[in-house]
Amino acid sequence: EAGVTQSPTHLIKTRGQQATLRCSPISGHTSVYWYQQALGLGLQFLLWYDEGEERNRGNFPPRFSGRQFPNYSSELNVNALELEDSALYLCASSLVRAAPYNEQFFGPGTRLTVL
Amino acid sequence: DAKTTQPPSMDCAEGRAANLPCNHSTISGNEYVYWYRQIHSQGPQYIIHGLKNNETNEMASLIITEDRKSSTLILPHATLRDTAVYYCIVRPRSNDYKLSFGAGTTVTVRA
């Protein structure tokens, strides 16, 4: 069974540009989560999508946004990139209906570098 | 969510058991204890979870004290591939499914 996949593996952008990161969940999973892991800051929750709807949002500015498609894949968009957006962006998926256990399975991440 | 406290680092000899402690003294009755680990530059990997009973799977064992204020993750026979950052997370049984990661414990398994 294929795991969570993310693309691209690496992404280099300059300040002010927009970045689009993609995630495909494990087949059958309806929830996708996005986390940011910046150097020295640890893993921070960004967004949670389930059944196409945004369910929860972390403490990030509105220029971080995303969406979930009918096939449950997801995009994370970061507008007006700033240097401090450089980080590893991790996507995870789970089957919410399997609650309360809800293990999240993580992808390998996208390394975003903002120059 | 209840906060967790873990030692920042620990070493373990290859082939020996690794016992990773976690304090969660403010845990409430509906909160589960989860353990994840993150091997360098990879996405976190789910290890195990529990509510109040001890749990075991193919990766590890989880021992939760009777008062649920602390737990221990046991890797029975540590290998070099177990070198990673281990995160203890407490999360309620609710509709808020995000995981709140702390700093974790950096475990180094030495040959």
Interface residues (C-beta under 8 A of the other chain):
Chain A: V4 S31 Y33 Y35 G42 L43 Q44 F45 W48 R55 N56 G58 L88 L90 A92 S94 V96 A99 P100 Y101 N102 E103 Q104 F105 F106 G107 P108 G109
Chain B: Y32 Y34 Q38 S41 Q42 G43 P44 Q45 Y46 H49 Y87 R93 N95 D96 Y97 K98 L99 S100 F101 G102 A103 G104
